Amino acid sequence: MPVTDNLPPTPRRLLALDYGRRRVGVAGTAPDLPLAFGLVTLTIDGLDDLMAQLEPILREREPREVVIGFPISLAGYAGPVAGDILELARRLEARDLTVHLVDEALSSSRARAVLRQRGRRSAKADLDRTSAALILQEYLDGALPPLTPEEIAQLTSKPIP
């Protein structure tokens, strides 16, 4: 048996983004644990501004992978920010990060329920950060598999309502 079989698995360093055109919730994983938690909500003015604000987070946390919630309506259409998210994914991949797009359907509703259970008001910043954490935790738990390139192509070939 090789010596490496006795070593613990290398922890996955991940970030998750719940993208919106004005605010982006950011979540990360805990060191050495498969637990997600909200980090910050960024107020942005476009993708260039988002990338500039993500720079110190990427440098500090050194993720290898980024999970991004991809908006899919209940009718099965890509949401209105899908194009922005695909461009964001392209920019992150250009930085040698692995990007996973996952269905974020109802993530804000679930985040609102979590905050309500904790007795907290759902301020928009709290909501975005909590939504990113839920997306990341569900991805880690295997409940949100990444969308395949074929699924993304099919979703984006439909007219965006």
Residue, then its C-alpha position, 0 to 999 in steps of 0.5 A: m500500500p502506498v504511503t499516500d493512501n494513509l494521508p487525509p484528502t487534500p481539502r477543496r478550496l472553493l468559492a461560490l457566487d450568487y450573481g446579480r447585476r447590483r449585488v453578488g453574494v460570496a461564500g467559501t469553504a471552511p479550511d479542512l472541512p466541507l462546510a460552506f459559509g457566507l463571506v461577503t456581499l459585494t455591491i458591483d457596477g458591472l463585471d469589470d468592477l466585480m473582477a476587481q473586487l474579487e481579486p483580493i478575495l481570490r488572492e487571500r482564499e486561493p480557491r481552485e474552484v468556483v461554483i456559480g449559481f446559474p438562473i433557470s426559471l421554473a419554465g426551464y429558461a435561462g434567466p436574464v443574467a445568464g449571459d453575464i454569468l457565462e462571461l464571468a465564468r469565462r473570465l474566471e477560467a482564464r485565471d486557471l480556476t475550474v468553474h461549475l455552474v449549478d441551478e440556483a432555482l429558488s436559492s433566494s427563497r431558501a436563504r430567506a427561510v434560513l434567515r427567518q429560522r435564525g430570527r434575522r430579517s432578510a436584508k439584501a446583503d444577508l440574503d445574497r451571502t446566505s444564498a451563495a452559502l446554500i448554493l455552495q453547501e448543496y454543491l458540496d453535499g452533491a445535491l447540486p450537480p454542475l450543469t453540463p455544457e450540453e445543458i447550458a447550451q440548451l438553456t441558453s438557446k431558448p429565448i430569455p424571457 
